[in-house]
Amino acid sequence: MNLPQQLARHLREVHFGENWTDVTIREHVSDITWQQATTKISSLNTIAALVYHINYYVKAVLRVLRDEPLNAKDANSFNHPAVDSPEAWEKLLQESWTDAEDLAQLVEQLPESKLGETFVEEKYGSYYRNIQGVIEHAHYHLGQIVLLKKLLSQPAEASVTQSVH
């Protein structure tokens, strides 16, 4: 298996399963309702916002691999459409799954030499940096989703505890 194929595998694994952490985005959001996905806990991002944010960068890299312009801006990466129904939540999830699989398919077809080339502009680094970065970014925010899900499943009085030393 060459490096592009390995990267594609890791991208699929963080989204769909069988990675070495045994924790995936699909697994952790599959039983979340749209109400839970949009529940705000303190100043933390919602699960819906995190799912959108992860996919925002997947979609940005995907566009470049489709020979489209890079038009992502960090300031817009949490500006998701309203998730105000089961259908809106499902649409967000389905778009995430489709984009992740589409990106994985394009990555695995890349010649290995492409990974060292400049990704759009020098300031963005290489193709490898951006593809690997999307994978690392997904893992990072997946950890937040797991924690938010745990907080949402706790009774209200159990969500705040004091430590006595």
Secondary structure, 3 states (H helix, E strand, C coil): CCHHHHHHHHHHHHHHCCCCCCCCHHHHHCCCCHHHHCCCCCCCCCHHHHHHHHHHHHHHHHHHHCCCCCCCCHHHCCCCCCCCCHHHHHHHHHHHHHHHHHHHHHHHHCCHHHHHCECCCHHHCEHHHHHHHHHHHHHHHHHHHHHHHHHHHCCHHHCCCCCCC
